[in-house]
Amino acid sequence: MSQKDKAAEGEQKLPENFEKAMERLQEIVDLLETGKASLDDELKLYEEGVALITYCSDKLNAAEQKIREITSAEKNGEENA
């Protein structure tokens, strides 16, 4: 297998949204908890889970920043009124 093939195989498709990512994370946890997957499959699942956690964390951080911006804009609007 070429390096290009390995890189393509390792790429994760991003979920449609936060909720779908959380659903997939729960599926991964359930699969890993059964202990029935092979070591290679568990490593792939773990890798996917880490990518999903990063995706969810980024989404939550962006939402938190947006809330700060809205709150700040509202406070500034009240002070100028």
Steps between C-alpha positions, in 0.01 A plus 500: 500500500643839403537790740225680310262205549584487870435872536165472320404203716580695817290801405179533697179628348368782715153453642209708375457671836578489872211269581603242238854511634376433853285210378799345323716550808245309707502220242878484520495488881244220490709303249820545699330402826391165358862399445394290202685697231850406391790710622537658155129588490514640852793721404308629197195566716713676759658717231157588363381581851790735562425681172133531598590632845718765338216590260248527786738702715560744215124535446439564870780755517358681198153505656640631827686776315183593312308524828771727643478723193121523524510568874769763454305670221187505717690653793653763274158580355354550848787729603451716192124525543 
